[in-house]
Amino acid sequence: MSSFEVKGGKKLSGEITPQGAKNEALQIISAVLLTAEKVTVTNIPDIIDVNLLIELLGEMNVKIDRVSRDTCIFQADDVNVDYLNSDDYHKKSGRLRGSVMLAGPMLARFKKAFLPKPGGDKIGRRRLDTHIMGFEKLGAAFQYNPDGYFYLAAPELKGAHIVLDEPSVTGTANILMAAVMAKGVSTIYNAACEPYLQQLCKMLNRMGAKIIGISSNMLTIDGVDELGGTDHRLLPDMIEVGSFIGLAAMTQGDVTIKDAGLEHLGIIPERFQQLGIQMEFIGDNIHIPSQDLYEIQKYMDGGILTIYDHPWPGFTPDLLSIVLVTAIQAKGSVLIHQKMFESRLFFVDKLIDMGAQVILCDPHRAVVVGLEREQQLRGITMSSPDIRAGVALLIAALSADGKSVIQNIEQIDRGYQNIDARLQALGADIRRVG
């Protein structure tokens, strides 16, 4: 098992470009199953989760021409539907949370699908209820297999009015992809409206779908009989952008994030500015100048700032770990409230061992009392529990005094492309071992 050896305390500087968006890639690549024509996808991140999904499509007999590491041409004109009922598929798909999004396209085009139990991060309960209830409304029936997967079948999908029990991004994407080829009109209310979901809607419309209400929480879909091919470019990964902002601040670095996709970042820059981090927006770039100290804002009545996750256009839960670690060296205090996942804050014990002043109130809330640069964190040996916590620990290690070892970095590699080499280009002392 590989690990990172990090010698911290270096002020990073230079330019870094975010990879293509992981969460968008998983949706877009699943959508290629909706057509027998060619679909070209560019700016694909070269990371484990995405590569595993591409591998799954290849096993299903989808033709894949990997023109370069970030460009693929897909053609699903001879899909082996029976592969989805194989032990090999159940084993591989269960390793990847994103594989659940194959169900919507498979139901739409081939009238049956297999939905594995969620894989990926161990960050708490991740329900499939939203997906299955949506498919049922469209006319699908399901059976649960004790081996750990759902079998779904629908001789004909029919348009329906669907109110989601939660604005799940993957749930919305999955139901949307099923609805685009259902008979009649479907509406999805309380739909997620993240930029990645908007991108999926725009791509499907270019393929011939009829979706209106894009960027709102009410999608209306007029089903069509078939879809055609298209070209699609993935957005920059907003989670990487936020991670690099936190990294620059914690290491007192002078870093420019190139091609950051500013118009799609929502309130992400604003949340980091609330921590006192200075930023300059130049074209589509973000420049974070070196700061000796950044001070956390308070509310107008003097109350302690609370940063919490919320469905888009609220703050993404994937960046709460980064905000938490960035606040460690700030002046002031902040309450981090992780509403969606009950295990995502459990990595703070490692930050406390490094010297951070963090109080874990319960599984969902933690208070960070900033050190104000009066003392450095100290390097320790630790393990990455999930993708985002892993990068938060990496940021802490890069700002710490001495050597840190981060184990289980396969979790980090699932979401961040070639991260060690990219950080080395900024001057980080980081080495991959094993």
PEDAZI-V351984 format. One record per residue. N is the residue number from 1. RES is the residue in three letters. PHI is phi in whole degrees, -180 to 180 (none if undefined). NEAR is the number of other C-alpha atoms within 8 Angstrom. Layout:
n=(N | N)
res=(RES | RES)
phi=(PHI | PHI)
near=(NEAR | NEAR)
//
This chain:
n=(1 | 2 | 3 | 4 | 5 | 6 | 7 | 8 | 9 | 10 | 11 | 12 | 13 | 14 | 15 | 16 | 17 | 18 | 19 | 20 | 21 | 22 | 23 | 24 | 25 | 26 | 27 | 28 | 29 | 30 | 31 | 32 | 33 | 34 | 35 | 36 | 37 | 38 | 39 | 40 | 41 | 42 | 43 | 44 | 45 | 46 | 47 | 48 | 49 | 50 | 51 | 52 | 53 | 54 | 55 | 56 | 57 | 58 | 59 | 60 | 61 | 62 | 63 | 64 | 65 | 66 | 67 | 68 | 69 | 70 | 71 | 72 | 73 | 74 | 75 | 76 | 77 | 78 | 79 | 80 | 81 | 82 | 83 | 84 | 85 | 86 | 87 | 88 | 89 | 90 | 91 | 92 | 93 | 94 | 95 | 96 | 97 | 98 | 99 | 100 | 101 | 102 | 103 | 104 | 105 | 106 | 107 | 108 | 109 | 110 | 111 | 112 | 113 | 114 | 115 | 116 | 117 | 118 | 119 | 120 | 121 | 122 | 123 | 124 | 125 | 126 | 127 | 128 | 129 | 130 | 131 | 132 | 133 | 134 | 135 | 136 | 137 | 138 | 139 | 140 | 141 | 142 | 143 | 144 | 145 | 146 | 147 | 148 | 149 | 150 | 151 | 152 | 153 | 154 | 155 | 156 | 157 | 158 | 159 | 160 | 161 | 162 | 163 | 164 | 165 | 166 | 167 | 168 | 169 | 170 | 171 | 172 | 173 | 174 | 175 | 176 | 177 | 178 | 179 | 180 | 181 | 182 | 183 | 184 | 185 | 186 | 187 | 188 | 189 | 190 | 191 | 192 | 193 | 194 | 195 | 196 | 197 | 198 | 199 | 200 | 201 | 202 | 203 | 204 | 205 | 206 | 207 | 208 | 209 | 210 | 211 | 212 | 213 | 214 | 215 | 216 | 217 | 218 | 219 | 220 | 221 | 222 | 223 | 224 | 225 | 226 | 227 | 228 | 229 | 230 | 231 | 232 | 233 | 234 | 235 | 236 | 237 | 238 | 239 | 240 | 241 | 242 | 243 | 244 | 245 | 246 | 247 | 248 | 249 | 250 | 251 | 252 | 253 | 254 | 255 | 256 | 257 | 258 | 259 | 260 | 261 | 262 | 263 | 264 | 265 | 266 | 267 | 268 | 269 | 270 | 271 | 272 | 273 | 274 | 275 | 276 | 277 | 278 | 279 | 280 | 281 | 282 | 283 | 284 | 285 | 286 | 287 | 288 | 289 | 290 | 291 | 292 | 293 | 294 | 295 | 296 | 297 | 298 | 299 | 300 | 301 | 302 | 303 | 304 | 305 | 306 | 307 | 308 | 309 | 310 | 311 | 312 | 313 | 314 | 315 | 316 | 317 | 318 | 319 | 320 | 321 | 322 | 323 | 324 | 325 | 326 | 327 | 328 | 329 | 330 | 331 | 332 | 333 | 334 | 335 | 336 | 337 | 338 | 339 | 340 | 341 | 342 | 343 | 344 | 345 | 346 | 347 | 348 | 349 | 350 | 351 | 352 | 353 | 354 | 355 | 356 | 357 | 358 | 359 | 360 | 361 | 362 | 363 | 364 | 365 | 366 | 367 | 368 | 369 | 370 | 371 | 372 | 373 | 374 | 375 | 376 | 377 | 378 | 379 | 380 | 381 | 382 | 383 | 384 | 385 | 386 | 387 | 388 | 389 | 390 | 391 | 392 | 393 | 394 | 395 | 396 | 397 | 398 | 399 | 400 | 401 | 402 | 403 | 404 | 405 | 406 | 407 | 408 | 409 | 410 | 411 | 412 | 413 | 414 | 415 | 416 | 417 | 418 | 419 | 420 | 421 | 422 | 423 | 424 | 425 | 426 | 427 | 428 | 429 | 430 | 431 | 432 | 433 | 434)
res=(MET | SER | SER | PHE | GLU | VAL | LYS | GLY | GLY | LYS | LYS | LEU | SER | GLY | GLU | ILE | THR | PRO | GLN | GLY | ALA | LYS | ASN | GLU | ALA | LEU | GLN | ILE | ILE | SER | ALA | VAL | LEU | LEU | THR | ALA | GLU | LYS | VAL | THR | VAL | THR | ASN | ILE | PRO | ASP | ILE | ILE | ASP | VAL | ASN | LEU | LEU | ILE | GLU | LEU | LEU | GLY | GLU | MET | ASN | VAL | LYS | ILE | ASP | ARG | VAL | SER | ARG | ASP | THR | CYS | ILE | PHE | GLN | ALA | ASP | ASP | VAL | ASN | VAL | ASP | TYR | LEU | ASN | SER | ASP | ASP | TYR | HIS | LYS | LYS | SER | GLY | ARG | LEU | ARG | GLY | SER | VAL | MET | LEU | ALA | GLY | PRO | MET | LEU | ALA | ARG | PHE | LYS | LYS | ALA | PHE | LEU | PRO | LYS | PRO | GLY | GLY | ASP | LYS | ILE | GLY | ARG | ARG | ARG | LEU | ASP | THR | HIS | ILE | MET | GLY | PHE | GLU | LYS | LEU | GLY | ALA | ALA | PHE | GLN | TYR | ASN | PRO | ASP | GLY | TYR | PHE | TYR | LEU | ALA | ALA | PRO | GLU | LEU | LYS | GLY | ALA | HIS | ILE | VAL | LEU | ASP | GLU | PRO | SER | VAL | THR | GLY | THR | ALA | ASN | ILE | LEU | MET | ALA | ALA | VAL | MET | ALA | LYS | GLY | VAL | SER | THR | ILE | TYR | ASN | ALA | ALA | CYS | GLU | PRO | TYR | LEU | GLN | GLN | LEU | CYS | LYS | MET | LEU | ASN | ARG | MET | GLY | ALA | LYS | ILE | ILE | GLY | ILE | SER | SER | ASN | MET | LEU | THR | ILE | ASP | GLY | VAL | ASP | GLU | LEU | GLY | GLY | THR | ASP | HIS | ARG | LEU | LEU | PRO | ASP | MET | ILE | GLU | VAL | GLY | SER | PHE | ILE | GLY | LEU | ALA | ALA | MET | THR | GLN | GLY | ASP | VAL | THR | ILE | LYS | ASP | ALA | GLY | LEU | GLU | HIS | LEU | GLY | ILE | ILE | PRO | GLU | ARG | PHE | GLN | GLN | LEU | GLY | ILE | GLN | MET | GLU | PHE | ILE | GLY | ASP | ASN | ILE | HIS | ILE | PRO | SER | GLN | ASP | LEU | TYR | GLU | ILE | GLN | LYS | TYR | MET | ASP | GLY | GLY | ILE | LEU | THR | ILE | TYR | ASP | HIS | PRO | TRP | PRO | GLY | PHE | THR | PRO | ASP | LEU | LEU | SER | ILE | VAL | LEU | VAL | THR | ALA | ILE | GLN | ALA | LYS | GLY | SER | VAL | LEU | ILE | HIS | GLN | LYS | MET | PHE | GLU | SER | ARG | LEU | PHE | PHE | VAL | ASP | LYS | LEU | ILE | ASP | MET | GLY | ALA | GLN | VAL | ILE | LEU | CYS | ASP | PRO | HIS | ARG | ALA | VAL | VAL | VAL | GLY | LEU | GLU | ARG | GLU | GLN | GLN | LEU | ARG | GLY | ILE | THR | MET | SER | SER | PRO | ASP | ILE | ARG | ALA | GLY | VAL | ALA | LEU | LEU | ILE | ALA | ALA | LEU | SER | ALA | ASP | GLY | LYS | SER | VAL | ILE | GLN | ASN | ILE | GLU | GLN | ILE | ASP | ARG | GLY | TYR | GLN | ASN | ILE | ASP | ALA | ARG | LEU | GLN | ALA | LEU | GLY | ALA | ASP | ILE | ARG | ARG | VAL | GLY)
phi=(none | -78 | -145 | -106 | -103 | -125 | -106 | -87 | 93 | -92 | -82 | -81 | -155 | 127 | -116 | -144 | -114 | -67 | -74 | -64 | -71 | -60 | -66 | -70 | -59 | -64 | -72 | -64 | -68 | -64 | -68 | -65 | -71 | -78 | -140 | -88 | -89 | -74 | -127 | -103 | -120 | -119 | 65 | -75 | -73 | -90 | -130 | -59 | -60 | -72 | -63 | -67 | -66 | -62 | -61 | -61 | -62 | -62 | -65 | -84 | 81 | -73 | -75 | -129 | -110 | -86 | -60 | -152 | -64 | -112 | -136 | -132 | -110 | -108 | -144 | -101 | -99 | -148 | -73 | -87 | -65 | -67 | -59 | -68 | -102 | -92 | -62 | -62 | -64 | -62 | -69 | -70 | -68 | -69 | -82 | -132 | -58 | -65 | -66 | -62 | -80 | -76 | -65 | -59 | -61 | -66 | -63 | -63 | -98 | -117 | 69 | -155 | -159 | -123 | -113 | -78 | -63 | -60 | -107 | 90 | -63 | -99 | -120 | 124 | -68 | -130 | -84 | -106 | -55 | -59 | -61 | -68 | -63 | -66 | -63 | -61 | -61 | -81 | 111 | -85 | -112 | -134 | -130 | -100 | -95 | -57 | -72 | 111 | -147 | -104 | -103 | -119 | -144 | -153 | -54 | -153 | -84 | -124 | -55 | -154 | -92 | -120 | -108 | -72 | -73 | -153 | -80 | -68 | -68 | -68 | -64 | -61 | -61 | -65 | -67 | -59 | -68 | -72 | -72 | -64 | -119 | -81 | -78 | 94 | -101 | -118 | -126 | -118 | -104 | 65 | -74 | -67 | -135 | -54 | -53 | -68 | -70 | -61 | -62 | -62 | -60 | -65 | -64 | -62 | -64 | -65 | -81 | 116 | -71 | -125 | -121 | -125 | 92 | -58 | 84 | -107 | -96 | -130 | -102 | -117 | -124 | -97 | -62 | -123 | -79 | -155 | -122 | -109 | -83 | -167 | -114 | -147 | -113 | -74 | -69 | -62 | -77 | -65 | -72 | -64 | -58 | -62 | -63 | -72 | -62 | -63 | -61 | -61 | -65 | -65 | -95 | 54 | -86 | -120 | -127 | -112 | -94 | -85 | 48 | -82 | 68 | -54 | -68 | -108 | -88 | 58 | -92 | -57 | -58 | -62 | -64 | -71 | -65 | -66 | -81 | 96 | -81 | -81 | -144 | -122 | -105 | -123 | 63 | -103 | -107 | -120 | -105 | -108 | -74 | -65 | -126 | -67 | -153 | -124 | -115 | -70 | -69 | -113 | -70 | -59 | -90 | 91 | -71 | -71 | -61 | -118 | -118 | -136 | -87 | -162 | -54 | -53 | -88 | -72 | -82 | -68 | -65 | -68 | -106 | -65 | -62 | -70 | -61 | -60 | -69 | -66 | -71 | -59 | -100 | -79 | -98 | 114 | -130 | -148 | -99 | -100 | -119 | -94 | -82 | -86 | -126 | -85 | -118 | -80 | -100 | -72 | -82 | -68 | -61 | -71 | -67 | -64 | -62 | -81 | 111 | -72 | -101 | -129 | -110 | -85 | -75 | -167 | -59 | -111 | -135 | -143 | -105 | -107 | -105 | -64 | -84 | 57 | 66 | -74 | -149 | -87 | -68 | -112 | -70 | -143 | -98 | -149 | -126 | -82 | -82 | -155 | -58 | -74 | -64 | -60 | -71 | -61 | -65 | -65 | -63 | -60 | -64 | -67 | -97 | -86 | -90 | 97 | -98 | -119 | -122 | -110 | -97 | 58 | -75 | -58 | -62 | -66 | -63 | -62 | -124 | -127 | -78 | 49 | -65 | -65 | -66 | -69 | -74 | -60 | -65 | -90 | 103 | -74 | -98 | -135 | -136 | -88 | -122 | 95)
near=(6 | 10 | 12 | 12 | 12 | 13 | 15 | 15 | 10 | 10 | 10 | 13 | 9 | 9 | 9 | 10 | 8 | 13 | 12 | 12 | 13 | 11 | 7 | 13 | 13 | 13 | 13 | 9 | 10 | 11 | 10 | 11 | 11 | 13 | 14 | 11 | 9 | 12 | 12 | 11 | 13 | 11 | 11 | 15 | 13 | 9 | 11 | 9 | 10 | 12 | 9 | 9 | 13 | 9 | 8 | 11 | 9 | 10 | 8 | 11 | 10 | 13 | 9 | 9 | 7 | 9 | 8 | 6 | 9 | 11 | 12 | 14 | 12 | 12 | 13 | 15 | 9 | 7 | 8 | 8 | 8 | 6 | 9 | 11 | 9 | 8 | 6 | 6 | 11 | 12 | 8 | 9 | 13 | 12 | 9 | 13 | 10 | 10 | 14 | 11 | 13 | 12 | 13 | 14 | 15 | 14 | 14 | 15 | 10 | 8 | 12 | 11 | 14 | 11 | 11 | 12 | 9 | 12 | 9 | 7 | 8 | 7 | 9 | 8 | 6 | 5 | 6 | 9 | 6 | 12 | 12 | 9 | 8 | 11 | 13 | 10 | 10 | 12 | 10 | 13 | 9 | 10 | 7 | 8 | 8 | 5 | 4 | 8 | 12 | 12 | 12 | 13 | 11 | 11 | 6 | 9 | 15 | 12 | 14 | 9 | 9 | 10 | 8 | 12 | 6 | 7 | 11 | 10 | 11 | 10 | 11 | 13 | 12 | 15 | 12 | 11 | 13 | 15 | 15 | 14 | 14 | 17 | 11 | 8 | 12 | 15 | 12 | 15 | 11 | 11 | 16 | 13 | 14 | 11 | 8 | 10 | 12 | 11 | 9 | 12 | 10 | 9 | 10 | 11 | 10 | 8 | 10 | 10 | 14 | 11 | 12 | 7 | 9 | 11 | 8 | 9 | 11 | 11 | 13 | 11 | 14 | 13 | 15 | 12 | 6 | 8 | 11 | 10 | 10 | 10 | 8 | 9 | 7 | 12 | 10 | 11 | 11 | 12 | 8 | 10 | 11 | 12 | 12 | 9 | 10 | 14 | 11 | 14 | 13 | 12 | 12 | 11 | 15 | 13 | 14 | 11 | 14 | 11 | 10 | 13 | 11 | 9 | 5 | 7 | 9 | 9 | 9 | 9 | 9 | 7 | 10 | 12 | 10 | 9 | 12 | 11 | 12 | 8 | 9 | 7 | 8 | 7 | 4 | 10 | 13 | 12 | 12 | 15 | 9 | 10 | 10 | 5 | 9 | 10 | 10 | 14 | 9 | 9 | 8 | 5 | 5 | 6 | 7 | 9 | 11 | 8 | 10 | 11 | 13 | 10 | 10 | 9 | 9 | 9 | 13 | 10 | 10 | 7 | 12 | 13 | 12 | 14 | 10 | 10 | 13 | 12 | 14 | 13 | 11 | 17 | 12 | 10 | 13 | 13 | 12 | 13 | 11 | 14 | 9 | 6 | 10 | 12 | 10 | 13 | 13 | 7 | 9 | 9 | 7 | 8 | 13 | 10 | 8 | 11 | 9 | 11 | 10 | 12 | 7 | 10 | 8 | 6 | 10 | 13 | 12 | 13 | 12 | 14 | 12 | 13 | 12 | 10 | 8 | 5 | 6 | 9 | 12 | 11 | 14 | 9 | 8 | 9 | 9 | 14 | 11 | 11 | 13 | 11 | 13 | 14 | 11 | 12 | 12 | 9 | 12 | 12 | 15 | 14 | 13 | 15 | 11 | 9 | 13 | 13 | 12 | 15 | 12 | 11 | 13 | 8 | 13 | 13 | 13 | 11 | 11 | 10 | 10 | 7 | 8 | 9 | 7 | 9 | 10 | 10 | 8 | 11 | 10 | 13 | 10 | 11 | 8 | 9 | 7 | 5)
//
